[in-house]
């Protein structure tokens, strides 16, 4: 019996080995965490750009069906959801599913017709702050024709 006990190896980690692993994990976390933290807001901006492109596609479809983009008298972007009286060939069920289009921060997408600088319309998001202007994540995000 004593011989079996002598032949058994002790298993486990020493305190030094555990501390080395903790230090390595700390160094990795210090390098990785700052890079990952800013990605959430960048993803919201990217998602808002995709939403704007999707709404622009719905506006193009509306124009193909009705010969013009929805005017403010037609209800603006609401014309993509609810048939305005002036719509000749409105798509049954609408052009945008799920209600009035919103950006990643749950703010309404902005639509102005006619647009500035000769564009047929302006389509944009106010960004994270939900207000005109701003910088960084609060900057307005415009659909580029």
N, C-alpha and C positions, 0 to 999 in steps of 0.2 A: 504494500500500500504506500509506504513512504517513497518507494521508487517511482510510483506513478505521479506523486505530487512533485517530485524533483524534475520529472520529465515535462510536466505541463509548463507551457510558456505563459507568462503574464501578458494579457492583452489590454490595450487601451492607449491613451495618449498621455504624454507627460505635460505638465503645466507649460513648459517652454513651447512645445509643439502647438498647443492650443492658442497660446498668445501670438505665435507667428502667423497662424491662420487668421486670427482676428485682425491683426495689423494689415495683412494682405487684403482682406475684405474691405477694411476701412479705406485703404489707398484706392482700390477699385471704385468704391462708392464715391469718393471725392472726385475722381476723374469722370465718372459717368453721369451722376445725378445732375450737375449743372447743364449738361447737354440735353438731357431729357426734359427738364422742367419747362423750358420755353416752347416745347413742341405742341402743347395743348392749344395755345392761342393761335399758333401757326396753322394748325389743323382746322380751326374754326374759320380763319380767313380763307383757306383753300376751299373749304366746304361752301362758304358764301359765294365764292367765285363760280363754283359749279352750279349753285342754285341760280345765280344770275344768268348763266348760259342756258340753263333749262327754261327759265322764264322767257328769255329772248327767243328760244325756239318755239315756245307756245305763242308768243306774239307774232312770229313769222307765219305760223300755221293759221292764226286768226286772220292775218292779212290775206293769205292765199284764199281763205274761205269767204272773206267779206270785202276784199278789195281795198281795205285800209286798216291801219292800226287802230285799236280802240282809243277814242278820244276821252277827254275828261268828262264830257257830257254823257258818254256811254258808261261811265263809272271807272275809267282807268283800268287798273288790273282786275277789278271786280268783274269786268266783262269777260275775263277768262274763266270765271267760275259761274256767273249768273248771266243768262242771255239778256243782252240789252235789246231794246225795241228796234234799234237801227240795224241789228245783225240780220243779214240775208240768209246765210248758210252756216249757222252756228253749229258746232260739233256737239251732238247729244252727249250729255254728261260733262261737258266743259273741256277746257284745255289744260287746266291745272287741277290735280286731285288733292284733296286734303285741306281745302280752304285757301284763304288769302296767303300768297307766298311770303315766307319769313326767312330771315337770315339765320345764321348759327347762334345768335344771341337772342333769338325769338322776337326780333324787331321786324316790323313790316318792311318789305322791299319798296323802294321809292321809284315812282314812274312819272315822268314829265314829258308831255307831248305838246308842241314840237320840242325837240331837243335843242341843246346849244350847239354852236359851231356848225350849223347845217345838218346835224344828224336828225333822223326822223323822230327819235325819242331818246331820252336819257333814262337809264335804268341803273340803280345803285343802292348800296346799303350804307347806313350811317356808321357802321363798325361797332366795336364793343361798347362804346359809350351811348349809342343810340341818338347822337346829336350831330348836327352838321359840323364838318371840320374835324380837327384832331390830328394827332400824330401816332405813329406806331400802330398798335392794335385798335386805337380809337379813330384812326384815319378812315375816311369814306372810301368805299370800294366801288369802283365804276365798272360797268360792263363796257368792254371796248368792242365797237362794231368792226 
